[in-house]
Amino acid sequence: MTSDDLEKERARVYGALSHPTRMGIIKLLGEKETSSFTEFKRALRVGDGKLYYHLGMLKAFVAQDEAYRYHLTERGRMAHRLLTSNEEMPAGALLKGPRGGWAGRLYGYLSAFLSPSWLLAYLFTSPIRNAVELFLLVLVGSWMAGVSGLRPALLIFTHAPPGYPQHSIMLEFIAGWLIVYALTDVLSTPFGRGGGHLRLLVGTTFSYVPLVLLAALRMLDRALQWGLAFAYGGIPFRLLLLICQGWSLSLLTLATSLAKRLSLERAATVTLVVAYLNIAYYVVTQGI
């Protein structure tokens, strides 16, 4: 690697980190090898929320072990060496995807918003307290679904037939949430990761946020008589429904990975099976 290539690679790493706190995390782990969340807070002097956010932005560079201590991944170690020395290494070995600049920042922000591992990690720090708060989200979501007339079949929503009881929709919403949690918990067992039940419950609840937002939009659409759900033959609304369902499954995959300490690949396998079972349940209940 020439000196020009080294400087370009260094600039890409700075673009990926792009914040003093993230730089501090990499340097601290490079020096100490491992660190706890509390040690990060003490050394970097940042609050819980900001620290979880920056750790989430560094998920390609930083990982956790079984004792919840953070350490650098291979790419993280390479980043540390590149930022603190003139050591040569293969060009492009550190970053995949958008390379710094506005595109890299936009990718980072979208990733942190659509796949907020930092927020889930924060929720998992006090799962009992957050379970109560998120359960209120389920109750509100079930009420919105009932008012909007969106009948849930686990993670799949359809328009309820005329006259379908609102309380039945609410009960089906809550039952579907519990079934999705139970399926995910049971299907994670063959991978040999016990425990994490309460964290998974919190994560499963959080994965319903896109569907609750959809129910809120449909409720407003119905109350204000916008007619969005049936505009252009209902195709845009069905597309939005598919997007929210996919987003929900993505959050469930992330929650399963963090709660059960599985790789994303294994967590994705679990949620894929949940999705197939959901489709089968929808076909049976809808008589298709």
RAJOTA-V299158 format. One record per residue. N is the residue number from 1. RES is the residue in one small letter. PHI is phi in degrees with one decimal (* if undefined). NEAR is the number of other C-alpha atoms within 8 Angstrom. D_LAST is the distance of its C-alpha to the last C-alpha in whole Angstrom. Layout:
# RAJOTA-V299158
n->N res->RES phi->PHI near->NEAR d_last->D_LAST
n->N res->RES phi->PHI near->NEAR d_last->D_LAST
This chain:
# RAJOTA-V299158
n->1 res->m phi->* near->8 d_last->60
n->2 res->t phi->-74.4 near->5 d_last->63
n->3 res->s phi->-63.1 near->6 d_last->64
n->4 res->d phi->-65.7 near->6 d_last->62
n->5 res->d phi->-63.2 near->9 d_last->59
n->6 res->l phi->-64.0 near->12 d_last->59
n->7 res->e phi->-66.6 near->8 d_last->60
n->8 res->k phi->-65.3 near->8 d_last->57
n->9 res->e phi->-65.1 near->10 d_last->55
n->10 res->r phi->-61.6 near->10 d_last->56
n->11 res->a phi->-64.5 near->9 d_last->55
n->12 res->r phi->-66.6 near->11 d_last->52
n->13 res->v phi->-65.3 near->13 d_last->52
n->14 res->y phi->-60.3 near->9 d_last->53
n->15 res->g phi->-65.1 near->12 d_last->51
n->16 res->a phi->-71.3 near->11 d_last->48
n->17 res->l phi->-78.8 near->10 d_last->50
n->18 res->s phi->49.2 near->8 d_last->51
n->19 res->h phi->-158.7 near->6 d_last->52
n->20 res->p phi->-56.7 near->7 d_last->55
n->21 res->t phi->-65.6 near->9 d_last->53
n->22 res->r phi->-68.0 near->12 d_last->51
n->23 res->m phi->-62.0 near->10 d_last->54
n->24 res->g phi->-64.4 near->9 d_last->56
n->25 res->i phi->-62.7 near->10 d_last->53
n->26 res->i phi->-62.1 near->14 d_last->53
n->27 res->k phi->-66.8 near->9 d_last->57
n->28 res->l phi->-64.4 near->9 d_last->57
n->29 res->l phi->-70.3 near->13 d_last->55
n->30 res->g phi->-65.2 near->10 d_last->57
n->31 res->e phi->-85.7 near->6 d_last->60
n->32 res->k phi->-98.9 near->7 d_last->59
n->33 res->e phi->76.5 near->9 d_last->56
n->34 res->t phi->-135.0 near->9 d_last->54
n->35 res->s phi->-158.4 near->11 d_last->54
n->36 res->s phi->-93.4 near->9 d_last->52
n->37 res->f phi->-61.2 near->8 d_last->50
n->38 res->t phi->-64.0 near->6 d_last->53
n->39 res->e phi->-65.4 near->8 d_last->56
n->40 res->f phi->-60.7 near->12 d_last->54
n->41 res->k phi->-58.9 near->12 d_last->54
n->42 res->r phi->-67.2 near->8 d_last->58
n->43 res->a phi->-77.9 near->6 d_last->59
n->44 res->l phi->-97.5 near->9 d_last->57
n->45 res->r phi->57.0 near->7 d_last->57
n->46 res->v phi->-127.7 near->8 d_last->54
n->47 res->g phi->-78.3 near->7 d_last->51
n->48 res->d phi->-58.0 near->8 d_last->48
n->49 res->g phi->-59.9 near->8 d_last->46
n->50 res->k phi->-65.7 near->8 d_last->48
n->51 res->l phi->-66.8 near->12 d_last->48
n->52 res->y phi->-61.7 near->12 d_last->45
n->53 res->y phi->-61.3 near->11 d_last->44
n->54 res->h phi->-68.9 near->11 d_last->46
n->55 res->l phi->-64.6 near->11 d_last->45
n->56 res->g phi->-64.3 near->11 d_last->42
n->57 res->m phi->-69.4 near->10 d_last->43
n->58 res->l phi->-104.1 near->10 d_last->45
n->59 res->k phi->-63.0 near->8 d_last->42
n->60 res->a phi->-80.1 near->9 d_last->43
n->61 res->f phi->-110.9 near->13 d_last->46
n->62 res->v phi->-129.4 near->13 d_last->46
n->63 res->a phi->-135.1 near->10 d_last->44
n->64 res->q phi->-115.8 near->9 d_last->45
n->65 res->d phi->-97.7 near->8 d_last->46
n->66 res->e phi->-64.9 near->5 d_last->45
n->67 res->a phi->-92.6 near->5 d_last->48
n->68 res->y phi->66.8 near->7 d_last->46
n->69 res->r phi->-94.6 near->11 d_last->49
n->70 res->y phi->-88.8 near->13 d_last->49
n->71 res->h phi->-149.5 near->12 d_last->50
n->72 res->l phi->-79.3 near->15 d_last->50
n->73 res->t phi->-77.3 near->10 d_last->47
n->74 res->e phi->-60.0 near->7 d_last->49
n->75 res->r phi->-67.1 near->11 d_last->48
n->76 res->g phi->-66.3 near->12 d_last->50
n->77 res->r phi->-65.6 near->11 d_last->53
n->78 res->m phi->-65.3 near->9 d_last->53
n->79 res->a phi->-63.5 near->12 d_last->53
n->80 res->h phi->-63.3 near->11 d_last->56
n->81 res->r phi->-64.6 near->10 d_last->58
n->82 res->l phi->-67.6 near->11 d_last->58
n->83 res->l phi->-79.1 near->8 d_last->58
n->84 res->t phi->-116.9 near->6 d_last->61
n->85 res->s phi->-151.1 near->6 d_last->63
n->86 res->n phi->-106.0 near->7 d_last->64
n->87 res->e phi->-64.4 near->6 d_last->62
n->88 res->e phi->-84.5 near->7 d_last->60
n->89 res->m phi->-158.7 near->6 d_last->57
n->90 res->p phi->-60.5 near->6 d_last->54
n->91 res->a phi->-62.4 near->9 d_last->53
n->92 res->g phi->79.1 near->7 d_last->50
n->93 res->a phi->-73.5 near->8 d_last->49
n->94 res->l phi->-87.6 near->9 d_last->49
n->95 res->l phi->-113.8 near->10 d_last->46
n->96 res->k phi->-123.7 near->7 d_last->43
n->97 res->g phi->88.9 near->4 d_last->41
n->98 res->p phi->-56.0 near->8 d_last->43
n->99 res->r phi->-108.5 near->11 d_last->47
n->100 res->g phi->63.7 near->13 d_last->48
n->101 res->g phi->62.2 near->7 d_last->49
n->102 res->w phi->-66.9 near->6 d_last->47
n->103 res->a phi->-64.7 near->9 d_last->44
n->104 res->g phi->-65.0 near->12 d_last->44
n->105 res->r phi->-64.6 near->11 d_last->45
n->106 res->l phi->-62.2 near->8 d_last->42
n->107 res->y phi->-60.8 near->9 d_last->40
n->108 res->g phi->-63.8 near->9 d_last->41
n->109 res->y phi->-65.3 near->8 d_last->40
n->110 res->l phi->-64.4 near->9 d_last->37
n->111 res->s phi->-63.8 near->9 d_last->36
n->112 res->a phi->-67.4 near->13 d_last->38
n->113 res->f phi->-82.1 near->7 d_last->36
n->114 res->l phi->-81.3 near->7 d_last->32
n->115 res->s phi->-132.4 near->10 d_last->33
n->116 res->p phi->-80.3 near->10 d_last->36
n->117 res->s phi->-61.6 near->10 d_last->37
n->118 res->w phi->-63.4 near->13 d_last->40
n->119 res->l phi->-73.7 near->10 d_last->38
n->120 res->l phi->-63.4 near->11 d_last->36
n->121 res->a phi->-60.3 near->10 d_last->40
n->122 res->y phi->-66.2 near->11 d_last->41
n->123 res->l phi->-64.3 near->10 d_last->39
n->124 res->f phi->-74.4 near->11 d_last->39
n->125 res->t phi->-68.4 near->6 d_last->43
n->126 res->s phi->-139.6 near->8 d_last->43
n->127 res->p phi->-62.8 near->11 d_last->39
n->128 res->i phi->-66.4 near->7 d_last->40
n->129 res->r phi->-63.5 near->7 d_last->41
n->130 res->n phi->-73.4 near->11 d_last->38
n->131 res->a phi->-62.3 near->11 d_last->36
n->132 res->v phi->-64.4 near->8 d_last->37
n->133 res->e phi->-65.5 near->8 d_last->37
n->134 res->l phi->-73.6 near->11 d_last->33
n->135 res->f phi->-64.1 near->9 d_last->32
n->136 res->l phi->-62.7 near->8 d_last->33
n->137 res->l phi->-62.6 near->9 d_last->31
n->138 res->v phi->-63.9 near->12 d_last->28
n->139 res->l phi->-63.2 near->10 d_last->29
n->140 res->v phi->-63.8 near->8 d_last->30
n->141 res->g phi->-62.9 near->13 d_last->27
n->142 res->s phi->-65.7 near->14 d_last->25
n->143 res->w phi->-66.0 near->9 d_last->27
n->144 res->m phi->-62.5 near->12 d_last->26
n->145 res->a phi->-63.3 near->18 d_last->22
n->146 res->g phi->-64.3 near->14 d_last->23
n->147 res->v phi->-66.7 near->9 d_last->25
n->148 res->s phi->-79.0 near->12 d_last->23
n->149 res->g phi->80.3 near->11 d_last->20
n->150 res->l phi->-94.5 near->14 d_last->18
n->151 res->r phi->-89.7 near->13 d_last->16
n->152 res->p phi->-88.0 near->13 d_last->16
n->153 res->a phi->-121.6 near->13 d_last->13
n->154 res->l phi->61.5 near->13 d_last->16
n->155 res->l phi->-99.7 near->10 d_last->17
n->156 res->i phi->-105.8 near->10 d_last->14
n->157 res->f phi->-106.2 near->10 d_last->15
n->158 res->t phi->-136.7 near->8 d_last->13
n->159 res->h phi->-71.5 near->7 d_last->15
n->160 res->a phi->-69.7 near->8 d_last->15
n->161 res->p phi->-65.7 near->5 d_last->15
n->162 res->p phi->-55.1 near->4 d_last->19
n->163 res->g phi->82.2 near->4 d_last->21
n->164 res->y phi->-69.4 near->8 d_last->19
n->165 res->p phi->-60.8 near->6 d_last->22
n->166 res->q phi->-66.0 near->9 d_last->23
n->167 res->h phi->-66.7 near->7 d_last->24
n->168 res->s phi->-67.8 near->9 d_last->21
n->169 res->i phi->-62.3 near->16 d_last->20
n->170 res->m phi->-62.6 near->13 d_last->23
n->171 res->l phi->-65.3 near->9 d_last->23
n->172 res->e phi->-66.9 near->12 d_last->19
n->173 res->f phi->-62.8 near->15 d_last->21
n->174 res->i phi->-66.0 near->11 d_last->24
n->175 res->a phi->-64.0 near->9 d_last->22
n->176 res->g phi->-63.4 near->12 d_last->19
n->177 res->w phi->-61.0 near->12 d_last->23
n->178 res->l phi->-67.7 near->8 d_last->24
n->179 res->i phi->-67.3 near->9 d_last->21
n->180 res->v phi->-61.1 near->12 d_last->21
n->181 res->y phi->-61.7 near->11 d_last->25
n->182 res->a phi->-63.5 near->8 d_last->25
n->183 res->l phi->-61.9 near->9 d_last->23
n->184 res->t phi->-64.1 near->12 d_last->25
n->185 res->d phi->-65.0 near->10 d_last->28
n->186 res->v phi->-68.4 near->7 d_last->27
n->187 res->l phi->-69.7 near->8 d_last->26
n->188 res->s phi->-78.0 near->12 d_last->29
n->189 res->t phi->-60.7 near->9 d_last->32
n->190 res->p phi->-59.4 near->6 d_last->32
n->191 res->f phi->-82.1 near->7 d_last->33
n->192 res->g phi->78.0 near->6 d_last->36
n->193 res->r phi->-115.4 near->10 d_last->36
n->194 res->g phi->-85.0 near->6 d_last->37
n->195 res->g phi->73.7 near->5 d_last->37
n->196 res->g phi->71.7 near->8 d_last->36
n->197 res->h phi->-66.0 near->8 d_last->34
n->198 res->l phi->-69.0 near->9 d_last->35
n->199 res->r phi->-62.6 near->10 d_last->35
n->200 res->l phi->-66.2 near->14 d_last->32
n->201 res->l phi->-61.5 near->10 d_last->31
n->202 res->v phi->-63.0 near->14 d_last->33
n->203 res->g phi->-65.5 near->14 d_last->31
n->204 res->t phi->-62.7 near->13 d_last->27
n->205 res->t phi->-62.3 near->13 d_last->28
n->206 res->f phi->-63.5 near->9 d_last->30
n->207 res->s phi->-67.4 near->13 d_last->27
n->208 res->y phi->-84.8 near->11 d_last->25
n->209 res->v phi->-55.4 near->9 d_last->28
n->210 res->p phi->-58.8 near->11 d_last->26
n->211 res->l phi->-71.9 near->12 d_last->23
n->212 res->v phi->-66.1 near->13 d_last->26
n->213 res->l phi->-62.8 near->8 d_last->27
n->214 res->l phi->-64.2 near->10 d_last->24
n->215 res->a phi->-62.5 near->13 d_last->24
n->216 res->a phi->-64.2 near->12 d_last->27
n->217 res->l phi->-64.1 near->8 d_last->27
n->218 res->r phi->-66.0 near->11 d_last->24
n->219 res->m phi->-64.8 near->13 d_last->27
n->220 res->l phi->-64.6 near->10 d_last->30
n->221 res->d phi->-60.4 near->12 d_last->28
n->222 res->r phi->-75.3 near->10 d_last->27
n->223 res->a phi->-68.3 near->6 d_last->30
n->224 res->l phi->-93.6 near->6 d_last->32
n->225 res->q phi->55.5 near->7 d_last->30
n->226 res->w phi->-74.7 near->6 d_last->30
n->227 res->g phi->77.3 near->8 d_last->27
n->228 res->l phi->-66.5 near->8 d_last->26
n->229 res->a phi->-65.9 near->9 d_last->22
n->230 res->f phi->-118.4 near->9 d_last->22
n->231 res->a phi->-67.9 near->10 d_last->24
n->232 res->y phi->53.2 near->6 d_last->24
n->233 res->g phi->72.5 near->5 d_last->21
n->234 res->g phi->78.0 near->10 d_last->20
n->235 res->i phi->-64.7 near->9 d_last->20
n->236 res->p phi->-58.8 near->9 d_last->22
n->237 res->f phi->-68.4 near->11 d_last->21
n->238 res->r phi->-64.8 near->8 d_last->18
n->239 res->l phi->-65.5 near->8 d_last->20
n->240 res->l phi->-62.5 near->8 d_last->22
n->241 res->l phi->-62.2 near->10 d_last->19
n->242 res->l phi->-64.0 near->8 d_last->18
n->243 res->i phi->-63.0 near->8 d_last->22
n->244 res->c phi->-65.5 near->11 d_last->22
n->245 res->q phi->-66.4 near->12 d_last->20
n->246 res->g phi->-64.5 near->8 d_last->22
n->247 res->w phi->-62.5 near->10 d_last->25
n->248 res->s phi->-62.2 near->13 d_last->24
n->249 res->l phi->-65.8 near->11 d_last->23
n->250 res->s phi->-63.6 near->10 d_last->26
n->251 res->l phi->-64.8 near->12 d_last->28
n->252 res->l phi->-65.3 near->12 d_last->26
n->253 res->t phi->-61.7 near->13 d_last->28
n->254 res->l phi->-63.8 near->12 d_last->31
n->255 res->a phi->-63.4 near->14 d_last->31
n->256 res->t phi->-64.9 near->14 d_last->30
n->257 res->s phi->-61.4 near->13 d_last->33
n->258 res->l phi->-73.9 near->10 d_last->36
n->259 res->a phi->-71.9 near->13 d_last->35
n->260 res->k phi->-100.8 near->12 d_last->35
n->261 res->r phi->57.0 near->8 d_last->37
n->262 res->l phi->-105.7 near->13 d_last->35
n->263 res->s phi->-67.1 near->7 d_last->35
n->264 res->l phi->-61.4 near->9 d_last->33
n->265 res->e phi->-64.5 near->7 d_last->31
n->266 res->r phi->-70.5 near->10 d_last->31
n->267 res->a phi->-63.2 near->14 d_last->29
n->268 res->a phi->-65.2 near->9 d_last->27
n->269 res->t phi->-63.3 near->8 d_last->26
n->270 res->v phi->-61.2 near->12 d_last->25
n->271 res->t phi->-70.3 near->12 d_last->23
n->272 res->l phi->-65.6 near->8 d_last->21
n->273 res->v phi->-64.7 near->8 d_last->20
n->274 res->v phi->-59.1 near->11 d_last->19
n->275 res->a phi->-64.2 near->9 d_last->17
n->276 res->y phi->-64.7 near->8 d_last->15
n->277 res->l phi->-64.1 near->8 d_last->15
n->278 res->n phi->-64.0 near->12 d_last->14
n->279 res->i phi->-63.0 near->9 d_last->11
n->280 res->a phi->-61.7 near->8 d_last->10
n->281 res->y phi->-64.0 near->9 d_last->10
n->282 res->y phi->-64.1 near->10 d_last->8
n->283 res->v phi->-62.1 near->9 d_last->5
n->284 res->v phi->-67.2 near->8 d_last->7
n->285 res->t phi->-71.9 near->7 d_last->8
n->286 res->q phi->-89.0 near->6 d_last->6
n->287 res->g phi->69.6 near->5 d_last->4
n->288 res->i phi->-87.7 near->5 d_last->0
